[in-house]
Every structure is written in C-alpha cells, then in structure tokens.
Amino acid sequence: MPKMKTLRGAAKRFKKSKNGIKRGSAFRSHILTKKSQKRKRFLRGSHVVDKADVKAVNLMIQS
C-alpha cells in the first residue's frame, strides 16, 4: 500500500505545537473598515484548532 501524502494546502495553514495545532484566523484579508479594532486585534494572533477538528487536521498533515 502506498504512503499517504501530506495535503500541501493544509501543511501551509497548520503547525504542530506543544499545546495542539496552531492555525491562523479567517476574515482578516479584506473589508477591514467595518470591523472594530477589538475584533481585528483578536483576529491578529494565532489560535489552537478546536478539539472536534484535531483528528481531521492530523490526517491532512500526516503527524
């Protein structure tokens, strides 16, 4: 049986860390004028993938 390949799009979006899998925030690329400063500030940092999605992301990044 052949090896499973890493999904390259997922490899660019997710990184393994001690606390779980890090991810960036959506809704940060355009139409920023109507979003409040507080909302944009929260979107700036990295976040951890939710527990429900960890299994699927692990399969995508093969780790």
Secondary structure as UniProt FT lines:
FT   HELIX           8..13
FT   STRAND          14..17
FT   TURN            18..19
FT   STRAND          20..23
FT   TURN            33..34
FT   HELIX           37..44
FT   STRAND          47..48
FT   HELIX           51..53
FT   HELIX           54..61
//
